[in-house]
Amino acid sequence: MRNKSESKILLKWTTHHVMEEPKKGVFGSFMVCFVVWIIQVSYQEWYLTILSLLFLVGSLSKFFFPVIYTLYDSHLHVQGVIFSYEKPWSDIRRIVKFKEGVLLSPFVRPSRLDAYRSIYIRYGRQEPEEALRIIEAAVRKYGPQISQISQISQISQISQISADFADFRRKH
């Protein structure tokens, strides 16, 4: 991977999930406050209350705080409030398109480790077609040959899981 100073920015955008879906933001904030209140009432220790608040908000930071996505010609950079990571295009083996974003996976086939090793890029208010065009072009240029670029909707995933479960129950 080249230096950041040598890399050219292809596209940059910011998403703020809580602002894009205010109803979910209100509900999420209410739930965090409710859990913190339960902890305060149960243990009556201020340090546990503050610690639980920090853990809850920290674990939900992609939801509550803005995330900046920057697509460079050699790598992807994701910057949040409490995290920052980069992934070179050469590490991407599979692209899975969703309605609200795209999953960039280092695995050729779906894996249980996708949740930990893959990067999910939310489009937010960015045009999905433009972001996808740039991502696919960068992965084709710098990455290995992509074995599959899949178009998966959340509904078809759920129906496939249901069908697999029904087959499993019939066999056992």
N, C-alpha and C positions, 0 to 999 in steps of 0.2 A: 504494500500500500504506500502510495506517495505521501509526502508531507501535506498537511492541510493547506499550507501556503501555496503549494503547487497545484492543488486540486481545484477544479472549476465547479462552482455551484450551479447545478442544473435546475433545481427547484427548491423552494423553502416555503413552509407554511406552518401555522400554529393552530392547534386544536384545543378547545377548552370544553370538555364534555359537559360539565355542569352548566355552562352557559348555553350550550346547544340544546340541552334537554332540561329545562328548568323544573319540570314536575319531578323528574328523577332526582334532581339536585335537592329539592325541598325534602323529599322522602328520605334520601340518603343522609342529609344533615339531621333530620329528626331521629333517624335510627342511631346515628353516632351519639347524639345527645342522650337518647334513651339508654343506650348501653352504658355510657359513662355515668349517668345518674344511678343506674342499678348497681354499678360497682361502688359508687360513693355510698349509697344507702347500705349496701351489704357489708362492706369492709370499714367504712368510716375513716379511711386513711387518705389524706390529700395527695400523697406521693403516688399511691396506686391509681388514683383518679387521673392525675396528670399523665402518668406513664401509659395508662390505657388509652387516653385521648391521643397521645403521640403515636402509639402503635396503630390505632384505628385510622387516623388521618394519614399516617405514613403509608399504610398498606393500600389506601384508596387514593394516593396522590395523583395517579393518572386520571382519576375521575374529577377530583376537586381542584386541581391546579393545571395551568396550561402546559402543553407538551409541544415542543418545537421539533419538526421533522426537517432535516436538510439532506437533500440528495446531491451528493458530489459525483463527479464523473468516475471516481474509483471506489467510493464507499457510501454508506448510509450513516447518518449521525442523528441520534434521538436524544434530546435534552429535556429533562423534566426538572422539577424543583429539587428533588433529592436523589436523582439518578442521571446518569449520562452514559451512553454507550455507542460504540461504532461497530459496524459490521461491513467488511469488504464485500463487494459484489461477487467475488470469487468463491465465497462461502455459501452462496445461495444455490440450493439444488431443486427447490420446488416453490412454485408460486400458487397460492390458493386465493381466488377472488371471492369476496363477500360483498354484501350490499353496502356496508358502512366502512369497509377497509380491505386490506390485503394482508395475507399472512406470508411471510418470507421464511422458509424453512431450510435448515441445513441438511435435511433428510430427503432422500429420493422418494420414499413412501411415507404415508402417515405413520406417526410414531407416538407412543405415550410421552416421549420427551419433547414433543412439539411445544407443549405448554411452557417448558423451561428454556429451550434453546432457540425457539423461533421468535421472530419479531412481528408483532401485529401493528400495522400502520393504519391509523384512522384517517379517513379523508377529511372529516370535518366539513368545512365550507369550501375546501379545495375541489376542483373539478376532477372526478374520478378518472375520466378518460386520459387527461393530461398526465396525471401521476402514474397511472398504469403504463402508459406509452413510454415514459422515461424509465421506469423501473425495469420493464421488459427489455428495453433497448440496452440498458446498462448491464443487466445480467447476461444478455446474449453476447455483448462485446467483451466483458471482463470475466464473466463467470464461466464455469464449465457448461457443457451442453445440457440444457434443461431437458429432463426426461418427460416432464409433464407440466403443463400450465392448466390447472383445473378451474372450472367454473362451478362453484358449489354454493348453493343457497342454503340458508339455515333450515328452511323447511325440508329440503331434500335430505339433509344430514339427519334430521330427526326421523324422517320416514324410513331412511336406511337403517338407523339404529333400531327402530321399532320392528322392521322386517327381520333383521338379524336376531333380535330377541325372540321373535315368534318362531323362527326356524330352530333356534336353540331349544325352546320349550317343547316343540314337537319331537325333536330327536331324543330328548331326555325325559 
